[in-house]
Amino acid sequence: MKLFHPEKFLILVVDDIHQNLLIIGNMLEQAGYETTFATNGEQALDRVASAKPDLVLLDFMMPDMNGIEVCQKLKANPEYREIPVIFLTASNEQEDLVEAFESGAADYICKPFRSAEVLVRIKNHLNNRNLQKVLERQKNELEKQIEERLAVEARLRILERAIAASSNGIFVTDAQASEHPIVYVNSGFERMTGYTEAEIIGQNLRFLQTFETQKLAQLEQAMEAGKDYDLELQFFHKDGTLFWSELTVSPVYDDRGNLTNFIGVQVDITERKFAELELQQAKEAAEAANRAKSAFLANMSHELRTPLNAIIGFSQLLGRDRGLNSQHQENLRTIATSGEHLLNLINDILDLSKIEAGRININTTNFNLLQMLEELQEMFQFRARQKGLQLKFNLASNLPLGIESDRVKLRQVLINLLGNAVKFTTVGEVSLTVECFPAKLLEQYRQAKNDVAIVFTVRDTGVGITPDELDNLFNPFVQTKSGVNTGEGTGLGLAISQKYVQLLGGDIEVISEPTKGSTFMFQVIVTPVETDNFESQISPQKVLTLAPNQAQIKILVVDDKATNRQLLVQLLSQVGFQIQEAINGKEAIYCWQKYQPQLIFMDMRMPIMDGYEATRKIKQQNHSSVKIIALTASAFEEEKSSILAAGCDDIVYKPFQEAIIFEKIAKHLEVSYIYEDNSETQAVASEFTKIDFSALQALPEAWLAEIEQAAIALDEPKLINAVGKIQPQNPSLALALQTYINNFEYHKILEAITTTKSAVVSAALKSPNHELIAAIKAAITRADFEAIENLIAKIKNENVTLAERLEVYLDNFEYEKILMAISE
């Protein structure tokens, strides 16, 4: 008999008399029971809910809620109704006894009670409760087993019917008998082979005739080894016809691991085999036709490109002739635009034909990914602003600076996707998000450990694409309804982009909803590379010096690192720029006020005052026209936005190439250089823009006045007509003037005319006195524009030509030229 363990049971004692609780509690604890107590009915119910006792000793008479009510509430709750309740009461009335049992009590003990009696009754009720639980558990398990067995039998009946009704042929062999005779076949096997069950049972599988005996031998070897085996082979039907069969044979083992049977499933794949053969023949024919088409398109594209190059090239040459009237110029622009459009179309067709013909290869190079993305942002920023759109580039912080991939193809894909996004969006924004994660996380990719997957996502809030158009979106020459309505495009951009991405090892996915926008996403696997392995996209020509006949240019270099400053100071000083240095933003503001540089290279992270605050303070000044180029080691969207918002005009990313520095200076200050590789050419080019003052002096006064008036009025057609008169007499002078007109440098024309007039009459005119010269120099030192203007007005009384010349210099803030002129 099992031992009784009172310590495993918790008994709740409920009595409103504290002395009774102490007596009963001591009795139970001495017997080894765990106990808990309650002094009223409500407390008893709460204790049952929290402690979950195994038995309740309940006082019959209690204030507020008596024992009968407590017992009734417990028995009314399904969660607690099985807990035995024993009443303890001083009443020996028959009615109380009956009421207690009717409320659900398990027992009834009258006070005063004997401890032994109480303990025996408690033990009996707990044993009965345990036995009840065991019986209940066994009952539930038995019911579950019966239910499971019935379910298994039902499934077996269904399986038997399914096997019998299956159109596939199913057979079972005896693996323990020699030759593995067939012991069962379904009706599907009979129909497939043409033999009846009586003709098949007891036969070996070899009774089915086949000329593929080697395959059948391989199947028998697998069966001898007790292995699964799949194969396709041809069998002969009983009537002699041949059919294709896909046969799967699997071993069956008993509980002790003994091989007992083989189950075979045979599928008739004759129709599929014939369809595959027809498909293969159609595929070969289509590939041959496609290769012929691609060859034709490629040849035609090459034939068309030759005359198109001449059309476009000569139209551009004719466009340089400013003597053409506006109608002719407009016609030339139409020819050039149409030619470019046709050339782009031909290039797209050629690319597509090369892809389809398998003649497109991946040309991997090491390049600066962040620089390429910056170029794309600059390219599309203007288009987006024209349409009132926001263009956002969101770059992950872990993007590699340099990667090894096909830059040309990757860039073309992004141009196509961003171009479409801007074209089909009229309100809202276009964004490019670029993310990066290790390629080894991809299940299908197990190559170089350091390769990464870069995911590009282009989103827009444009017109969207309808579901029926998505299926054909990447087919060549197919356009969406929106694309057709714009009257632009050829339907080749997405087709080529998809092919390029596939060549790069990815695929383009698209999600779109009409009127809400589209999302295009693709990923490519790339190898990060060191920054010194970049293939430069900047011209390899080395800048030797500034081209002649340019004003002195002052540049301020601001960086808290001495090595960074010295790098720029030496680089720029050697070329001919005048350089000042500052080590923080506060010093930068002082140097800017004192030296008035035309351009500042500003590091953004510095002590005392950073580049952001310094830039804001400088740009807030009313007369500040200085260009500020930020120097930063970050290329992420958040910081770039902050830099531009602070007022910087451009950004250079560290580490930079010297060609980028010179390119940025030329972009913002319109300077010219002499290069190492073609310095002679550059020098000659600079001569074209030099005004020959003696030639200007030789011009008729009427012509000179006409040019001067047209330049002051910014009247380009009159200027072109006036220069046209000079062309036959002095082509080099006409070319120099025409170059200024093309670049809208009308002030340089006026400056040249003023200088010419001054040279003609300077001998007969009085020079300013020394006091006036000193006053002008002092005003220039203070950068006092109004004072300089008043002093020039005084010179006008004595020397009108010089005064007019100085006014031109003042209008362009060319203080050094003013100083040179008054000192002559």
Secondary structure, 3 states (H helix, E strand, C coil): CCCCCHHHCEEEEECCCHHHHHHHHHHHHHCCCEEEEECCHHHHHHHHHHHCCCEEEEECCCCCCCHHHHHHHHHHCCCCCCCCEEEEECCCCHHHHHHHHHCCCCEEEECCCCHHHHHHHHHHHHHHHHHHHHHHHHHHHHHHHHHHHHHHHHHHHHHHHHHHHCCCEEEEEECCCCCCCEEEECHHHHHHHCCCHHHHCCCCHHHCCCCCHHHHHHHHHHHHCCCCEEEEEEEECCCCCEEEEEEEEEEEECCCCCEEEEEEEEEECHHHHHHHHHHHHHHHHHHHHHHHHHHHHHHHHHHHHHHHHHHHHHHHHHHCCCCCCHHHHHHHHHHHHHHHHHHHHHHHHHHHHHHHCCCCCCCCEEEEHHHHHHHHHHHHHHHHHHCCCEEEEEECCCCCCEEEECHHHHHHHHHHHHHHHHHCCCCCEEEEEEEEEEHHHCCCCCCCCCCEEEEEEEEECCCCCCHHHHCCCCCCCCCCHHHHHHCCCCCCHHHHHHHHHHHCCCCCEEEEECCCEEEEEEEEEEEEECHHHCCCCCCCCCEEEECCCCCCCEEEEECCCHHHHHHHHHHHHHHCCEEEEECCHHHHHHHHHHHCCCEEEEECCCCCCCHHHHHHHHHCCCCCCCEEEEEECCCCHHHHHHHHHHCCCEEEECCCCHHHHHHHHHHHHCCCEEECCCHHHHHHHHHHCCCCHHHHHCCCHHHHHHHHHHHHCCCHHHHHHHHHHHCCCCHHHHHHHHHHHHCCCHHHHHHHHHHHHHHHHHHHCCCCCHHHHHHHHHHHHCCCHHHHHHHHHHHHCCCHHHHHHHHHHHHCCCHHHHHHHHHC
